Amino acid sequence: MKKLINFVNTAASSTGDWALLVMRLTLAFGFFEPAVKKFDNIRGTAEWFATLNIPLPTVSVLLVATFEFIGFFFLMLGLLTRYISIPLMFIMLIAILTVHMGNGFSASENGFQVPFYFLIMLFVIFSKGPGRYSIDEAVVNKA
């Protein structure tokens, strides 16, 4: 039994950087389409933001779309990941509170399930870093 536990622990330890890479890529692609949709329809999205009582709706749309779009590239590359995760966590929190919370948890009912999972994954990346397979790690190791 002890050998099995050691084997599982060793296997789990060696996959940590791959898990962070997969998580970063999943998040990156999760932010790409919403950013593009916001940029494609800034006026319509700003009108929708206004109905949600989000202040300065046009500026807010531009900021959110910009951070989501930059987040796509930074998360994909593993560049400044801890820094980009902060505004993205804030965006997810606001999305949960203004758009999804009233619909319950289930994603099938536009609930807060998906943005909550994104928030958790962003928090993991913020706390653990981007992992070995990232520009951040390559720069840190060279310094």
HELIX and SHEET records of a PDB file:
HELIX    1   1 LYS A    2  SER A   14  1                                  13    
HELIX    2   2 GLY A   16  ASP A   40  1                                  25    
HELIX    3   3 ILE A   42  THR A   51  1                                  10    
HELIX    4   4 PRO A   57  LEU A   77  1                                  21    
HELIX    5   5 THR A   81  ALA A   95  1                                  15    
HELIX    6   6 ILE A   96  HIS A  100  3                                   5    
HELIX    7   7 MET A  101  ASN A  103  5                                   3    
HELIX    8   8 ALA A  107  GLU A  109  5                                   3    
HELIX    9   9 GLN A  113  LYS A  128  1                                  16    
HELIX   10  10 ILE A  135  LYS A  142  1                                   8    
END                                                                             
